[in-house]
Amino acid sequence: GWLGGERGVGGRHAASVVDGLAGLGLLAIALVEIATGVFPGPTAVAAAAQLGAILPVAFRRVAPLPAIAVSAAASLPYVVAFGTGNGVATAGTVLLLVYSVGRYTRGRGLMAGTALAMLLLVEQLVGARLPLGPGGLAYYLFLLGGVLGVGITLRVQTERAIEQALAAERARHEQAETARAAVQAERARIARELQDVVAQNVGLIVLEASGARSVLDDDPVRATAAIRQVEETGRQTLAEMRRLVGILREDEFESRQG
């Protein structure tokens, strides 16, 4: 869907564990910063605001758009009331969530996530209550756009690698199907050849046996020669049958091995 996110139960579980640990690490940093006076306002309120803003990091990959939306909504009342501090935890949270928007969303989700990223940036800049010149604004926009661009680039590369792997798998499957079809066609040809050989040689044997029988009383020498020819034709027929059946068995063995 357009919300993005990782697929697969195993990948989703692993991502949740890793991102949960990342969220706990950022929250620990935020608590240290609150204790040292980085964030304005009452300590409990600042801690609650940071908890609400950082907690969405835990599901940034499985639901990147809701994650950045919840973070922005959780931090907005605090920023409006007390402003914001220049904290490492806040910067890390914003950058990680913005990266996740580029990495795991596309289409309308990417547009909505970019808008929410801009909202987070505006919150932090307005909440700082410090004069910001064009150079400073350009720096923050460049940083935000760079992180978003890295996420988009990695997503595109991953999708391209998956498409190439699927195309290669389809090509291998088609090649195997072509090979199987060629084997079946060859076996059908050999079977037809075997049928023709048997029909032709058995017909000769019948004719030669009939001729031998017709001259058996009047010309025993000719009858004996005809019988020898019947014997020779029979041997040739058996030899040709063994050869063709052997080829069929080899093809069947190779198809089973393949």
CORTAMO-V473062 format. One record per residue. RES is the residue in one small letter. PSI is psi in degrees with one decimal (NA if undefined). Layout:
# CORTAMO-V473062
{{RES/PSI} {RES/PSI}}
This chain:
# CORTAMO-V473062
{{g/177.2} {w/-5.9} {l/-20.2} {g/-163.0} {g/162.1} {e/156.1} {r/156.1} {g/137.3} {v/-45.5} {g/-46.9} {g/-37.4} {r/-41.3} {h/-45.0} {a/-41.3} {a/-39.7} {s/-40.4} {v/-49.6} {v/-46.0} {d/-31.3} {g/-42.6} {l/-38.6} {a/-41.6} {g/-41.4} {l/-39.1} {g/-44.2} {l/-38.0} {l/-38.7} {a/-42.2} {i/-42.7} {a/-40.9} {l/-38.5} {v/-42.7} {e/-37.5} {i/-42.2} {a/-28.5} {t/6.5} {g/19.8} {v/-37.3} {f/135.6} {p/171.0} {g/176.0} {p/143.9} {t/-44.1} {a/-40.7} {v/-43.2} {a/-40.4} {a/-42.4} {a/-41.0} {a/-41.8} {q/-36.4} {l/-46.4} {g/-32.9} {a/-33.2} {i/-31.0} {l/-38.7} {p/-16.0} {v/-28.8} {a/-24.7} {f/33.2} {r/-28.0} {r/-40.3} {v/-24.9} {a/71.2} {p/-38.5} {l/-47.8} {p/-33.5} {a/-48.3} {i/-31.0} {a/-44.2} {v/-41.2} {s/-44.9} {a/-42.3} {a/-37.0} {a/-35.0} {s/-19.3} {l/-50.2} {p/-40.6} {y/-44.5} {v/-40.9} {v/-39.2} {a/-41.2} {f/-10.5} {g/-167.5} {t/157.5} {g/163.2} {n/71.3} {g/149.5} {v/-39.4} {a/-42.0} {t/-46.8} {a/-44.2} {g/-40.6} {t/-48.3} {v/-48.4} {l/-39.3} {l/-42.1} {l/-38.4} {v/-42.5} {y/-42.4} {s/-34.3} {v/-47.1} {g/-34.1} {r/-34.1} {y/7.4} {t/163.8} {r/167.5} {g/-131.2} {r/-33.9} {g/-40.7} {l/-40.2} {m/-44.6} {a/-41.2} {g/-37.1} {t/-39.8} {a/-41.2} {l/-34.0} {a/-41.1} {m/-36.3} {l/-43.2} {l/-41.9} {l/-44.6} {v/-41.5} {e/-47.9} {q/-39.0} {l/-43.4} {v/-39.5} {g/-24.9} {a/-24.4} {r/38.1} {l/144.1} {p/134.2} {l/116.5} {g/176.7} {p/-37.1} {g/-43.1} {g/-41.3} {l/-41.4} {a/-38.1} {y/-47.7} {y/-39.2} {l/-39.9} {f/-42.0} {l/-46.4} {l/-47.1} {g/-35.3} {g/-45.4} {v/-42.5} {l/-41.4} {g/-38.4} {v/-43.8} {g/-44.4} {i/-43.6} {t/-44.8} {l/-38.9} {r/-45.2} {v/-42.3} {q/-40.7} {t/-45.9} {e/-38.7} {r/-40.7} {a/-39.6} {i/-43.4} {e/-40.4} {q/-40.1} {a/-41.6} {l/-39.5} {a/-40.3} {a/-39.0} {e/-41.0} {r/-40.5} {a/-41.3} {r/-40.2} {h/-44.0} {e/-38.1} {q/-42.2} {a/-40.1} {e/-40.5} {t/-42.6} {a/-41.6} {r/-39.1} {a/-39.4} {a/-40.4} {v/-44.5} {q/-40.3} {a/-40.6} {e/-40.7} {r/-39.4} {a/-39.7} {r/-43.8} {i/-39.2} {a/-40.8} {r/-40.8} {e/-41.0} {l/-43.2} {q/-41.6} {d/-42.9} {v/-46.7} {v/-46.6} {a/-44.1} {q/-48.4} {n/-36.6} {v/-37.3} {g/-42.3} {l/-42.1} {i/-42.6} {v/-45.3} {l/-44.1} {e/-39.0} {a/-38.0} {s/-40.3} {g/-40.1} {a/-40.7} {r/-35.6} {s/-26.3} {v/9.1} {l/-41.6} {d/-38.7} {d/-35.8} {d/80.8} {p/-30.0} {v/-46.7} {r/-38.3} {a/-42.0} {t/-41.8} {a/-39.9} {a/-39.0} {i/-38.8} {r/-37.2} {q/-38.4} {v/-44.0} {e/-43.9} {e/-42.8} {t/-39.3} {g/-42.7} {r/-44.5} {q/-40.5} {t/-44.9} {l/-42.0} {a/-43.4} {e/-38.7} {m/-44.2} {r/-41.0} {r/-47.6} {l/-40.1} {v/-37.3} {g/-40.5} {i/-42.0} {l/-42.3} {r/-38.4} {e/-42.9} {d/-39.9} {e/-40.2} {f/-43.4} {e/-37.7} {s/-36.9} {r/-39.3} {q/-36.4} {g/NA}}
